[in-house]
Amino acid sequence: MSPAPPPPEIQAYQLMAAGRFAEALPLAEAAIRGQSVCLPTHGMLATILFHLGRRHDAELVIEQALQLQEGSAEAYNALAHVSQLLAQHERSNALYRRAAALEPNDWRFWHNLAASERSMGRLREAEEACDRAIALDRTRYADYQLRSELRVQTDERNHVAELQRE
């Protein structure tokens, strides 16, 4: 007796990760069919469509997903990523903010929000998000680096003492 195949969203993810977007598409579509909650799979489907050059369809998936019942932080993080690919930076930022609000104890969402804020020139907000990410996981050195790049560090205003404590 052979094991059951993985669910369609897992198969779609594996194919997408292998760059086999056309093969992943029907599996991702099947995975969201009939869903009433915003899922990370919506972001995956939009990403697949983007990579297939179907930007308009990717936009439609995102718009439809945002009309569904509230999903997880992972769902909004995935939608934020593809929104960024689609150059929808304000929407991407709002979705990263939503992900961080839903899972405020997960450094990943604060890191993504910080990067988004930085890309929009909102450096104070980016630094605050970096501070949150660092407070949640002090071993994530990329967050220290991102924060250090947000402003000119001076003798009076820097993070040296904090870094020496770490």
PyMOL commands that set and color helices and strands:
alter all, ss='L'
color gray80, all
select helices_A, chain A and resi 8-17+21-32+40-51+55-65+73-85+89-102+107-119+123-136+141-148+160-165
alter helices_A, ss='H'
color red, helices_A
deselect
rebuild
show_as cartoon
